[in-house]
Amino acid sequence: MQSQALRDAANRLRVRSVRATCASNSGHPTSCCSAAEIVSVLFLDVMRYRPDRPGDPSSDRFVLSKGHAAPLLYAVWAEVGYLKDEQLLELRKMGSPLEGHPTPKLPFVDVATGSLGQGLGAACGMAYTGKHFDRASYQVYCLIGDGEASEGAVWEAMAFASFYGLDNLVAIFDVNRLGQSEPAPLQHKVEIFHKRCEAFGWTTHVVDGHDVDELSRTMGPSGRVKGRPTAIVAKTFKGRGIKGVEDVEGWHGKPIPRDRVEDVIREIEGLIQGTPAPTPPSPLAPVSPTSSEPVRMPSPPSYTLGDKMATRKAYGQALAKLGRGDPRVVALDGDTKNSTFSDLFRKEHPERFIECYIAEQNLVSVAVGCATRGRTVPFASTFAAFLSRGYDQIRMAAISQSNVNLVGSHCGISIGEDGPSQMALEDIAMFRAIPSCTIFYPSDAVSTEKAVELAANTKGICFIRTSRPETAVIYKNDECFKVGLAKIVRQSPKDKALVIGAGITLHEALTAADLLASEGIGVRVLDVFTVKPLDVETIVAAARAVGGKVITVEDHYPQGGLGEAVCGAMSGELGVSVSCLAVKGVAWSGTPAQLMSAFQIDAAAIAKQVCAVLRD
């Protein structure tokens, strides 16, 4: 009886997927049909959750990594009563939350998918959170397409899950043979998938992906081994149940033609025997909701004016301190913890630190997974240059509406002798292009500590850019910092120009101001603190006060950086001119001082530019 009920449900999912994609005249019905039994068994027999409360923290999680099969996900939520069938016909239409690929506009979607290869990394973050932070009974299931298994990010996640023994994680590979433009590289060679998964340390089962009994047996508790994640390699057929389409090339991303739809539906419905759908099992144990209170530092900063400390070290100290004040704070790193100083957090809170090793795509995805359902407040750090490797994951994190905090150290040429491969000179541009992203660029230890606390309480993605060189503490411990609030750090009534800097270049600007003051030239110096959002009001007011002469200086390429941000803010201001000092070209090894001089972003270059601007 149960088996027939699951088969019937799978065929209803097929019908719903075909109808929805026909109504939208777009979508991927064949990709839905191959996984119909997998999803039927998961949602009606294996997963423990509350259909009326999809975001319940005690419920099992499901990640549809093959996001183009979104109609199948929507269909199963209609099967369990959360969605209505008529809603499915709004698929992909303007204003409908049922988008072409899943997003968290729907409460049963934890992370956006569709850029292939990313779902398993996020599922790893959820599973790690469940096992080590929540210490809960909920399980995590991830459905992966065989084509996306060519993505290296999948195997970064496979290695991570095995290393940490995530036995609460099940990955299901839907091996339906066909890709978008041609057959997938392994087609139906399920034995190779089996060997690869086993080699990565997963308990692996090869099954007929259309046999509900096999799926139920292997995806459920009886298919698990303690201390090892579970992989299900399911041999399926793309377009299953659709005559003339099943296992045929050329149907990817194409709805069934309207003149064939009713015949196809009639044929699939003829297989349904009318057995009532089973009731999904409930969660085993409740999980407490997380606190909605703001994350607070347990005490104010305690630095001394004039003392020197690199902002990367101040970040590590601030994070460890924040962890003292709130157990929700967790830290991740990519084997750079002794350079980013996240190691200070690890030493103090080892149970809340995740070493992701040299796998930056997975680092970002795991952090995003940890942040889902508000279970943790994650900070993930590595060299800022290496975050470029995970840029697609960052882009998708924004679509996922993730509250993840990313920290990039060793920015700019000021890192010195390590050379250009280690120098982040594109990172501000990267993060400025991300919607809902806040960019903190602190200039001393006090502002860094404040940035960490603010990031923990700011919605959306936050990026904190930290520097390698030691810089002086310039702010008092009781200085108030806010997102989008710049600081005037040097001014006089006779200022002739405004110099805008951040991080290392702010200190160069202050030195330049001293040089110019000795020549009787007053310069106003502004610290942006956040590059995005930019404090346009303060910048415009300061520019007007000095007669419209503005110089920006940054340890970053000109494209997409601080200078362009300021130019954009000033675009409507008459009588204002902006000169931009930035790193113009690929750098090389050298001391920080030599490089900053060579690329004309040091104090001498700033003073020279101010004089040139005043002469014009």
Secondary structure, DSSP 8 states (H G I E B T S, - for coil): -HHHHHHHHHHHHHHHHHHHHHHHT-S-HHHHHHTHHHHHHIIIII----TT-TT-TTS-EEEESSGGGHHHHHHHHHHTTSS-HHHHTTTT-TT-S--SS--TTSTT-SS---STT-HHHHHHHHHHIIIIIS-----EEEEEETGGGGSHHHHHHHHHHHHTT-TTEEEEEEE-SB-SSSB-TTTT-HHHHHHHHHHTT-EEEEEETT-HHHHHHHHSGGG-BTTB-EEEEEE--TTTT-TTTTT-TT-TT----HHHHHHHHHHHHTT------------SS-------S----SS-----TT-EEEHHHHHHHHHHHHHHH-TTEEEEESS-HHHHSTHHHHHH-GGGEEE--S-HHHHHHHHHHHHGGG--EEEEEEEGGGGGGGHHHHHHHHHTT---EEEEESBSGGG-TT-GGG-BSSHHHHHHTSTT-EEE---SHHHHHHHHHHHHTSSS-EEEE--SSEEE--S-TT----TT--EEEE--TTEEEEEEE-THHHHHHHHHHHHHHTTT-EEEEEE-SEEES--HHHHHHHHHHTTSEEEEE-SS-STTSHHHHHHHHHTT-TT-EEEEE---S---S--HHHHHHHTT-SHHHHHHHHHHHHH-
